[in-house]
Every structure is written in C-alpha cells, then in structure tokens.
C-alpha cells in the first residue's frame, strides 16, 4: 500500500496533513473533479442510490447504464459495448471469452496482468512477443497452425507510455488473419485529435476486433468497457463471466462517465492542454541532464541508477511539496511522471525545478 491520501481536489492532495501537488495521477484530463461531473454523479446518487444492488441480469441495469454503453460504443466507432466493474474485469473477460481449443494468444511481453490472467483462464497457449520487433512475431504467426490467432497488446503502455505500432500490426493482420485486441486504458482520452484512441491517431478507425478500455483514467470515473462490432460478437466462444456475475457499477460512476464523455467531445482543448503540459515537463527536464524516455508520449520516465537514489528523490520531492511514485521496470529505476490538463504553468515550472534540486 502506498501513501494514504487524506483528501484530493484534482491535482491537489493532502498526505499526512501536508498539501502536495500530484504528478503521477492517471486522471489525465482532471475530469474526476470537474464541476459538471461531480454534479452529474450527485444527481445519480439521489435518483438511484450509492449502489445498484444487483448484477446486470438481475436488478443492476439502469437507464444510465444503457446510455453509457451506447455512448462509449459510438465514441469508439463500434456497434456495441459492454460495461464492467473495472478495466481489469473487462480484460479478463475478453481473453477468456475468445478461448477455444483452436485458439492461440500472442501477448505483448509488457502487457497488463489482467490480460495475462484472462489468457490463463481461457486455457489456451500464450506466446510472447515484443512490439518493437515485429519480424519475430511475423515468423511465429506464419508457423502457427491454430485456426484462430489473437494478438493482444496495449495501445499505450502503462509504465513507459510507449505507443503501439498500429500501422505495422495491421499489415501483419491483413497477411495472417489474426484477431486484434487493443487495450486502450491509457489511450482513451489521450490519443487522437479528439481523444478517441490509437485508431483515430493513425486514421485507422475500425481495424481492431475488440477494444478494451476504462473509465477510471482520463475519464475520471470508474469501471471498464469492451467495444466491438456485431460481426466480432459472433467470434466469442464463451460469455463474459466477469460481466454476468459481478454487481453493476454504481449509477454515480455511470453518470460521471457519461458526463466526462460529453465534456471530452465538446471540449477537445482538454486533450491538447494535457499534451502541452507533459511536453513542457519533458522539455524542461531534457535540459537538466537527467535520463528520460523519448518525447511524444503522455508519460515521462526519469531514470536513476539505483532504487535507493529513486526513493531519496521521492522523499525530497515530498518535502518540497510534490507527490510522485517509484518506477521499477526490469533493470531500470526512477519516476513515472504524468501531467494533468489542470496543472498550471507555475506548478509545472515549480515541479521541474524541484525535481532537479531533489536529485542533487
């Protein structure tokens, strides 16, 4: 368990009685504390209560639930969507549901544990690939005799912010005929001109067979979703058990997600502001001599030689008024830094100066 946050208002939090500015939140657009989102959630609580009291097939389906399923399907340019209690449940569900005796999964080596768990539950073989070396994936696909091959990976990688090479993957898809699952947890609201994700970014709308995502990051609420076409629906070998046997998410979370989607579509400036803020952080730190990941993602990694060094920097930043978390990726240590659309220029400038000072 990490630090216990006593209160939070967008990028401003209190830990141990100390006011801090957070620079590691996945609330990329700051929508979790948008006035209209809070108002929508409060109205839903008054109308439906704090919990649904049932699974979707019993008493857990509200009119708001149906509206959200339609809204996210349209947002992702798909025929239908299914809403889950979490992104984790959505990822487990789609991988388990596609499993059959003639199915093999090709899973990117840095994919989220929820996808790996879903593949395990499917009982199908899991072959690992690196999206930076797709030639190796092509060779394995060519030798695979399974009738249904499924390639699964994040559009944006959680820790590093790397973006999947979708155009190259689609070339392989056309050649080898696999199904493609895109995990858009960190892409929804962040990639593409209007935040619709990696397909919009590359002008390749509709190329993925299944899109998994979450409302708990850029959309500032809670819950997960799967979006797909009617033709893809017929490929499912099993039902979505995590959907059928889980209590539906609260009407408060559903209403908040609906309002966040509406705000995102009517105010695309939120996406560009978040990008400007993260670019400002990267540009500022690039001139400091620190070791960074490449520019162009909405996640900045700052690397240090040891874990002890990383933790000292985190403690120093805490004392200077900033909250960040540790990054541990294979043999690399450091910080995973994110910007929110609501961060001010003064906060970004102060954070960057403090980070440099904290490393000395």
Order of alpha helices (4+ residues) and beta strands (2+ residues): beta-beta-beta-alpha-alpha-beta-alpha-beta-alpha-beta-alpha-beta-alpha-beta-alpha-beta-beta-alpha-alpha-alpha-alpha-beta-beta-alpha-beta-beta-beta-alpha
